[in-house]
Amino acid sequence: MRVKSKVKLIVIICIVMTVTITTSIIRIVMIDYIQKQENLKAGEDYKRTDTILQKEEASLESLILDWSEWDDTYQFIQDRNEKYIDSNLQDSTLETLKLNFMLFVDNQGNIIFQKVLNWESQNNNKLVQELEKSLKLKEDSKWINSISKCVTGTLMILGKPVLISFSPVTSSDQKAPNNGILVMGKIINQEFVNYLEEVLQLNIKIEDTKSIELNTISKQDYQKLLINGSTIVTGRNENELKSISGISNIYGQTDIFLVLSSQREAYKKGLAAVLYFGIFFFTAFGIIGVICVTVVDKLLINRLKIIYNFMNKVGNSKNTKARIYLPGNDEISRLAANTNVMLEEIDKHYSEIKIIEERYKLIMEATNDGYFDANIPKNQIYISPIWLSDIGYEESDVIHFDRLIELLHSEDKDLFLSCLEKCLTCELEHLRVEFRMCKKTGEWIWIEARGKIVEFDQSINPIRFIGTISDITNRKKYEEENIYLSQSDVTTTLKNRAYMENILKKADECDECNSWIIMGDVNGLKLINDTFGHQDGDRLLRVVGEILKKCCANDDIPARWGGDEFIIFMKDKDEVYIKNLISNIKKECEEVTDYPIKISIALGRAQKDKKHKDMDSVLKLAEERMYRNKLLESRSARSSILSSLEQSLHEKSIETVEHTKRIKQICILIGNRMGLTQDELDELALLGSLHDIGKIGIPEDILLKPGKLTNDEWEIMKTHSEIGYRIAGATHELIHIADEILYHHERYDGTGYPQGLKGADIPKLSRLISIVDSFDVMTHDRHYKKAMDINQVVQELKDCSGKQFDPEMIDSFLALLDENLIDNIVFSDSEIRL
């Protein structure tokens, strides 16, 4: 914002603030004064109102004294003379006296006569009852005999304000003792209120306790009025002033309130006066402000503008020899003179600025994160403070070159000093070296230093050495990670084939090195991948990798060669060590017990010697020996794997050894009955043992769930036949029954799984094992059900004939049951319940 605009803005703000503050003060003072006057007026209004009410009370009191000290009244209370009533107590009498009721009460508190006029006829009795209650005629009449003078005041009766007076009745000479009291009263009605409004020129309301509490005043003011009925409470809005005060009843209590309302004419006139004053004041100040801005613009702003334009011109042209002259003897003219002095100083030191610029230019050319400036003869070094602070040091911590050397890693000091020496002797023009430096926290970071000699003495000895220093720790970590990833197998964390090929290549170059290679092949990896998935297959590889790392010495290099093959490179080891290493590896494999199958690995070894001079031939020989070993152990390994699978099935699932044994025996019986060949009987026996082998691939929480499976869980359970098919396909001994395992849950009517085969399309042995397995399940307890009665089982088999089971096979099976040929097999198991 320009200075001229700022001045105008300041003037406007000052005018507005001045007018606002002044007007507000005047308004506050005036309103305070008006409110005080209004409070005084409210007090005067109440005095005038109270005076009129007192006159009414005096008039009523004078009237009741005339009647209460009249001999006829006294005699009437004595003898209840009807003539007195006829001649003196007619409706016209109350109208003439402007009364609403009269009551004659004897000394016992009994009302001997009552007269009510201009009151709701249905409320006459209520009026009398309320008067009895208010005067306590029934509760305590003793006070009547003790009363000695007239009592006048107000009461709220049946929701209406009433001016009431009662006086003792005596003879006209006042010598006779009073024989009762006379009560007179009249309503303070709207007619009387209108009279008050006309006399006082006010709006007047008379309200009781309930209405004034709810509609007129706050609870706090209401409490004030109850405590002191003569208190005046005022309330205001823009147009009306309300003042409220209580009227004490004949008992000194405040239960009637007088509300006076009047228009706030003085307040309105005062606000109008303040408004007119504000407008006038703002206009006057506006004119003064315009005059001030004009004068300031001419005497101040224009001169400042001249200086601004001059400085802007010097800034654009970079002409430090330009000068400005402003006449006068004020601060602005002195500012112009000081500007000329400043330009002279700038021009004088321009050469020094060039030197500084050159220095920083050299630094900025080489800098990365920090920079250093070394004075070689003084053995002093300056390092940028910000960079030092980043590694935890202050400027005073590293001021000598020797101190810097102390912070270097012991393995990097010689390299650093060697590179520095070459640079100082001009053998190298530029210094570029990487080293480790200790932070103040004790952490080691990688530093790259680059620099050059920038100043020599007359003898061409280096004086000044400058350069940059950069933290390259992250880059080094990234390089190390890349090297590790490029040399390591992700699955086993062993070295990979690429790394090992480099090792073998270096071993070829060393003719005198005694190099050995052991090659190994993991048995059953394909079976694990097909059965449990590649995650378990990778776990097998990791277990083997850990075994190799555990058994090998620190200078041995185990690596994954590829797939299920591993290789170990050893140097300067004898044959005894090699044999022990192979023995230890096999032993460690046998001790692994937390894996579904027994881990085994075929191993072959070879040595670089005169006959096998290159590592390729050594590797080939080790591979041949490994495959020879694998061939010799293959049958034993497969048998071990098969045994492990069967054991895993019994350990993991509900298929017990007894269940497997019964299935085999029943299958042989029915197979002989059906005339199966010996090969088919052998297959059937094997199928009876391993038809549910796929269940080892089902999660245990589903396999052993006691309740009913959900739809998703059932879909997972049904995959066990496919898993079993893959296991059989990967195992030589089981491959011939793979199809029978796959289809042993197909149903004769085509509603089974996994492919929905029907009738004869289902392999014969699958149809047979389905019947035998179902029979054994129904006749024995399971974790999710109880065994069925044999008669129920027979009926179930008959019902499912032609639907789930082959009807011909069912007939053969039922015939065996009829002949009691299965009894010895079934009844021998303690789980059966017939």
PyMOL commands that set and color helices and strands:
alter all, ss='L'
color gray80, all
select helices_A, chain A and resi 3-68+71-79+82-88+91-97+121-135+142-146+190-200+209-215+219-227+265-317+331-348+350-366+385-390+395-397+401-406+413-424+473-487+497-509+525-532+534-551+575-590+615-652+657-674+678-690+693-697+700-703+711-717+720-729+732-742+759-761+764-778+790-800+807-818+823-827
alter helices_A, ss='H'
color red, helices_A
select strands_A, chain A and resi 101-106+111-116+151-157+160-168+180-187+203-208+232-236+240-248+254-263+370-375+380-383+430-438+444-456+462-471+515-522+557-562+565-571+601-607
alter strands_A, ss='S'
color yellow, strands_A
deselect
rebuild
show_as cartoon
